[in-house]
Amino acid sequence: MINGMNNRDLAARDLARVWHPCTQMKDHEHYPLIPIRRGSGVWLEDFDGNRYLDAISSWWVNLFGHANPDINRAVAAQLESLEHVILAGFTHEPVVRLSEKLAALAPPGLERCFYAENGSAAIEIALKMSFHYWRNRGYYDKTEFISLSNSYHGETLGALAVGDVPLYKDTYQPLLMRTRTVTGPDCYYREQGESWQAYSQRRVADMEAALARHAETVCAVIVEPLVQCAGYMRMYHPVYLRELRGLCDRYQVHLIADECAVGFGRTGSFFACEQADISPDFLCLAKGLTGGYLPLSAVLTGDGVYRQFYDDYETLRGFLHSHSYTGNALGCAAALASLELFESRDVINANRALARHMSTALERFHDHPHVAEVRQTGMIAAVELVADKASRQAYPWQQRRGVRVYQHALQNQTLLRPLGNVVYFMPPYVITPDQLQRVAQVAWDGVNLATAD
């Protein structure tokens, strides 16, 4: 008990009032909530004094550890001068500086920044901007979007419509706009002996056929570059992005890159699109943008898009989308501090070294009799559990094998939160090689327990 509070009492108060995200609340009849008192670096601590190594960056947002002193100072300093101001008709220094920095870091041609609070909102903005751009140019038939199979872009209705994970989408299908889904370059499905590059290249033909047939009615293609995170951490080769950029240019449709989860060093480069040497028409950023501190997202686009909205008010060509907390000053201050850490610590090269340690720590999973694949892109790795390795027959989802790994990890001071039968690793960048080895050992033991029967 700390300061008169303990886990059990606070959890009981929570369950009387709070409805948690992505949760079947009845599960908490069997799986206790864990109230967190404080965080420090990779560690979280509850009210009973237990610690948990945060191996998933608290839903992929935390980059430089909990309670990072540099980001703490930046947010505290900003709090003394300005917490928030309406961004319509007003501005402030943090949002200007952040926009300048993001434009300098982004792939070439992305000079304009539009802000919101979360990744789903960023996707909604990009979809609306693309549609409205074509409408302003007189292309009224362009009303559709193409996305990839197994994709996930958020949970608001527009973002959900361009996703393809049934668990999240099927219930709400009657509410969603019509979209087109094309088989993606998910390398889990490559032939035996086929390389990631060859398979990803082969899948380009599906997109080319779709664009050849439907380009006149399509506003944009939306993709998660390199890693489909909520889609069970499935991965593909950068060649697909490079070819896709060419197809979008040829057929005159926009390319929306959803880097909400994979941006800011997660894949081995600052932005995943860099590995294909491409610039999307819209770049969506969130999660790690503030280092995991505050809700903030951004959509970057180019002057060519911006100019199609720039006109006299009476033309009604303006982009009148708005959010109350757009460009929040505290969020911008956190983002600036996080970006400064990238500059001062050579984070990208340090992450590449950490990624090699992660790969070494996970080597033995390749030969596990119930592991179909171990895959990795930069600081994201995943281990896919199956009932039969030879045929890759999946475990029935109702068995919830991943939950067994989760429970074992919690009992061993580690936060792992598998996606179905996929155990993934997406730790903060301040994790050490020894801590990576420790996480891998906990996961190994958890997988053995989860697949024992």
Helices and strands as residue ranges (DSSP letters): H 7-15, G 25-29, E 36-40, E 43-46, E 51-54, H 57-60, H 69-79, H 93-105, E 112-116, H 119-136, E 144-148, H 157-161, H 166-169, G 170-175, E 180-182, G 187-189, H 196-214, G 215-217, E 218-223, E 227-228, E 234-235, H 239-251, E 254-258, G 272-276, E 282-285, G 287-290, E 297-301, H 303-307, G 313-315, H 329-345, H 347-361, G 363-367, E 371-377, E 380-385, G 397-399, H 401-411, E 414-415, E 422-425, H 433-450
